[in-house]
Amino acid sequence: MRDLQAKCSQFEELANESLMWKEKYIRLLKELRNSKSNEMNIIKGKTEIEFGSEILPLTVEYNPQTDQFSARIPHEVIERLSRATTSMMKD
């Protein structure tokens, strides 16, 4: 009988803990939605990536509203690489 009471007590504790985490999760979701709707700014940054022996500049953007990242290599860098590749293929 004690074993059954102990298991029931543990089950109640787990159920209460589960409810507590569920409430925290719901509050966090609400805060996240509010912050996303209030923030319309796109976060931008610059970095570099290694492409073969080249180090290429890269612009990275994050849109908190859509939760999406994008990365761009400047057009002039792509053109330079394209010309270099084309001249290597001719040789």
ROGULO-245922 format. One record per residue (C-alpha): x, y, z; residue number from 0; residue in one letter. Coordinates in nm, 4 decimals. Layout:
BEGIN
NODE         x         y         z  pos  code
NODE         X         Y         Z  NUM     A
...
***
This chain:
BEGIN
NODE         x         y         z  pos  code
NODE    0.0000    0.0000    0.0000    0     M
NODE    0.2842    0.2389    0.0821    1     R
NODE    0.4399    0.1667   -0.2554    2     D
NODE    0.1146    0.2638   -0.4259    3     L
NODE    0.0873    0.5843   -0.2202    4     Q
NODE    0.4485    0.6756   -0.3042    5     A
NODE    0.3860    0.6175   -0.6751    6     K
NODE    0.0664    0.8281   -0.6612    7     C
NODE    0.2563    1.1037   -0.4842    8     S
NODE    0.5322    1.0927   -0.7495    9     Q
NODE    0.2713    1.1000   -1.0249   10     F
NODE    0.1049    1.4077   -0.8710   11     E
NODE    0.4425    1.5823   -0.8457   12     E
NODE    0.5166    1.5053   -1.2109   13     L
NODE    0.1713    1.6270   -1.3158   14     A
NODE    0.2174    1.9531   -1.1219   15     N
NODE    0.5649    2.0017   -1.2674   16     E
NODE    0.4307    1.9360   -1.6159   17     S
NODE    0.1614    2.2016   -1.5674   18     L
NODE    0.4200    2.4482   -1.4406   19     M
NODE    0.6405    2.3965   -1.7501   20     W
NODE    0.3390    2.4188   -1.9784   21     K
NODE    0.2438    2.7547   -1.8257   22     E
NODE    0.6020    2.8810   -1.8622   23     K
NODE    0.6067    2.7658   -2.2243   24     Y
NODE    0.2788    2.9466   -2.3000   25     I
NODE    0.4083    3.2670   -2.1360   26     R
NODE    0.7310    3.2435   -2.3345   27     L
NODE    0.5406    3.1957   -2.6610   28     L
NODE    0.3271    3.5016   -2.5859   29     K
NODE    0.6354    3.7108   -2.5103   30     E
NODE    0.8055    3.5879   -2.8264   31     L
NODE    0.5021    3.6723   -3.0409   32     R
NODE    0.4798    4.0176   -2.8838   33     N
NODE    0.8487    4.0854   -2.9386   34     S
NODE    0.8323    3.9632   -3.3004   35     K
NODE    0.5343    4.1842   -3.3768   36     S
NODE    0.7058    4.4841   -3.2163   37     N
NODE    1.0386    4.4261   -3.3890   38     E
NODE    1.0343    4.4804   -3.7609   39     M
NODE    1.4100    4.5290   -3.7937   40     N
NODE    1.6229    4.2956   -3.9980   41     I
NODE    1.9487    4.2110   -3.8246   42     I
NODE    2.2477    4.2395   -4.0572   43     K
NODE    2.6070    4.1333   -4.0260   44     G
NODE    2.9177    4.0670   -4.2317   45     K
NODE    3.1529    3.7728   -4.2268   46     T
NODE    3.3823    3.5819   -4.4586   47     E
NODE    3.3692    3.2304   -4.5991   48     I
NODE    3.6411    3.0129   -4.7406   49     E
NODE    3.5885    2.9176   -5.1050   50     F
NODE    3.8780    2.7041   -5.2205   51     G
NODE    4.1826    2.9234   -5.1701   52     S
NODE    3.9709    3.2412   -5.1701   53     E
NODE    3.8244    3.4204   -4.8699   54     I
NODE    3.4947    3.5767   -4.9796   55     L
NODE    3.3035    3.8543   -4.8043   56     P
NODE    2.9504    3.7574   -4.7055   57     L
NODE    2.6549    3.9672   -4.5904   58     T
NODE    2.4208    3.7809   -4.3566   59     V
NODE    2.0677    3.8944   -4.2678   60     E
NODE    1.8175    3.7605   -4.0161   61     Y
NODE    1.4497    3.8502   -4.0327   62     N
NODE    1.2935    3.7911   -3.6873   63     P
NODE    0.9439    3.8242   -3.8298   64     Q
NODE    0.9873    3.5289   -4.0671   65     T
NODE    1.2626    3.3597   -3.8614   66     D
NODE    1.4748    3.3229   -4.1773   67     Q
NODE    1.8409    3.3803   -4.2556   68     F
NODE    1.9837    3.4875   -4.5886   69     S
NODE    2.3419    3.5248   -4.7060   70     A
NODE    2.4749    3.7166   -5.0032   71     R
NODE    2.8094    3.7357   -5.1754   72     I
NODE    2.8568    4.0774   -5.3416   73     P
NODE    2.7886    4.0773   -5.7146   74     H
NODE    3.1347    4.2113   -5.8029   75     E
NODE    3.2995    3.9205   -5.6181   76     V
NODE    3.0858    3.6690   -5.8089   77     I
NODE    3.1802    3.8382   -6.1380   78     E
NODE    3.5513    3.8298   -6.0497   79     R
NODE    3.5313    3.4589   -5.9647   80     L
NODE    3.3373    3.3905   -6.2829   81     S
NODE    3.5994    3.5668   -6.4961   82     R
NODE    3.8795    3.3800   -6.3189   83     A
NODE    3.7026    3.0459   -6.3711   84     T
NODE    3.6373    3.1211   -6.7370   85     T
NODE    3.9997    3.2186   -6.8017   86     S
NODE    4.1205    2.9008   -6.6248   87     M
NODE    3.8958    2.6903   -6.8467   88     M
NODE    4.0363    2.8565   -7.1640   89     K
NODE    4.3974    2.7859   -7.0636   90     D
***
